[in-house]
């Protein structure tokens, strides 16, 4: 029986010296679709298409907002590239959070990857869908 004490002691020592607080792991947080997309902007900075979305979240805020481009096996019939606007939900630990999150996607060489592209559509949950046609995107530097 005494020979098991040393490994157990080392296991506990390493676990607690590591911090003992595992609340920052992926189990404590989850990525959720933002409820409201308030604004979408796009700029063409050849060869980049820069898409930026802004949204609103509950008072606790969300962390690490992100625009995720949907992948297609066939180009969409309407020519609209769809994005999901997501962020990590608060886990109770005080961190820098945003009540008006903003995320940007820089799509390099979009003209070759998506010659069918006519615009972008950003999805949030509920009433969170916004669209911008490519012809309305501003010209950047």
C-alpha positions in Angstrom: 0.0 0.0 0.0 2.8 2.6 0.8 4.2 2.3 -2.8 1.0 4.0 -4.1 1.3 7.1 -1.9 4.2 8.6 -3.8 2.5 8.5 -7.3 -0.7 9.8 -5.7 1.2 12.6 -4.0 3.0 13.6 -7.2 -0.3 13.6 -9.1 -2.0 15.9 -6.6 1.1 18.1 -6.3 1.3 18.6 -10.1 -2.5 19.1 -10.4 -2.6 21.8 -7.7 0.7 23.5 -8.7 -0.7 23.8 -12.2 -3.2 26.1 -10.7 -5.9 23.8 -9.5 -8.4 26.0 -11.3 -9.7 24.4 -14.4 -12.5 26.9 -15.0 -10.7 28.4 -18.0 -10.9 25.2 -20.0 -13.1 24.7 -23.0 -15.6 22.9 -20.8 -16.5 26.1 -19.0 -17.1 28.1 -22.2 -19.0 27.6 -25.4 -19.2 29.4 -28.7 -22.6 30.7 -29.5 -24.2 32.6 -32.3 -24.8 36.2 -31.5 -28.5 37.1 -31.3 -28.3 40.5 -33.1 -26.2 41.5 -36.0 -26.4 45.3 -36.1 -24.1 46.3 -38.9 -22.1 44.7 -41.8 -19.4 46.5 -43.8 -17.3 45.2 -46.6 -14.2 46.7 -48.3 -12.3 45.5 -51.3 -8.6 45.9 -50.8 -7.3 43.8 -53.7 -6.7 41.0 -53.5 -8.6 41.0 -50.2 -12.3 41.2 -49.4 -12.6 42.5 -45.8 -15.9 41.8 -44.1 -16.7 43.3 -40.7 -19.8 42.7 -38.6 -21.0 44.3 -35.4 -23.6 43.0 -33.1 -25.2 43.3 -29.7 -25.1 40.8 -26.8 -26.7 40.6 -23.3 -25.3 42.8 -20.6 -22.7 40.3 -19.4 -21.0 40.5 -22.9 -19.3 37.9 -24.9 -15.6 37.2 -25.7 -13.6 36.6 -28.8 -16.2 37.4 -31.5 -15.6 35.6 -34.8 -16.9 35.5 -38.3 -16.8 32.0 -39.8 -17.2 31.7 -43.5 -19.5 28.8 -44.5 -18.0 26.3 -46.9 -19.9 25.0 -49.9 -19.6 21.9 -52.1 -21.6 23.8 -54.7 -21.7 27.6 -55.1 -24.9 29.1 -53.6 -27.5 29.8 -56.3 -28.0 33.4 -55.1 -24.2 34.1 -55.1 -24.2 35.2 -51.4 -21.3 34.0 -49.2 -22.8 33.2 -45.8 -21.0 33.8 -42.4 -21.9 32.8 -38.9 -21.2 35.5 -36.3 -20.3 33.8 -33.0 -18.6 34.5 -29.7 -17.6 32.7 -26.5 -20.2 33.0 -23.8 -19.2 34.4 -20.4 -18.1 31.8 -17.9 -18.3 33.9 -14.7 -14.6 34.8 -14.7 -13.9 38.5 -15.1 -12.2 39.1 -18.5 -12.2 41.8 -21.1 -15.6 41.5 -22.7 -17.5 43.5 -25.3 -21.1 44.5 -25.2 -20.9 45.5 -28.9 -18.7 42.8 -30.4 -17.0 43.2 -33.8 -15.3 40.6 -35.9 -13.5 40.8 -39.2 -12.8 38.2 -41.9 -10.1 39.0 -44.5 -10.6 36.8 -47.5 -7.5 36.6 -49.6 -7.9 36.0 -53.3 -11.6 35.8 -53.1 -12.0 36.5 -56.9 -10.4 33.2 -57.7 -11.9 31.2 -54.9 -15.4 32.5 -55.4 -15.9 33.9 -58.9 -19.7 33.5 -58.3 -19.6 35.9 -55.4 -22.3 38.6 -55.4 -22.4 39.6 -51.8 -22.2 38.5 -48.2 -24.8 37.4 -45.7 -24.1 37.4 -41.9 -26.1 35.2 -39.7 -26.9 35.8 -36.0 -29.7 34.0 -34.1 -33.2 35.3 -34.2 -33.5 38.5 -36.2 -29.7 38.7 -36.8 -29.4 38.4 -40.6 -27.7 41.2 -42.6 -26.6 41.3 -46.2 -24.3 43.5 -48.3 -24.0 43.2 -52.1 -20.4 43.2 -53.4 -21.1 46.1 -55.7 -21.8 48.2 -52.5 -18.5 47.3 -50.9 -16.2 50.3 -50.5 -12.8 50.4 -52.1 -9.9 50.4 -49.6 -6.3 51.3 -49.9 
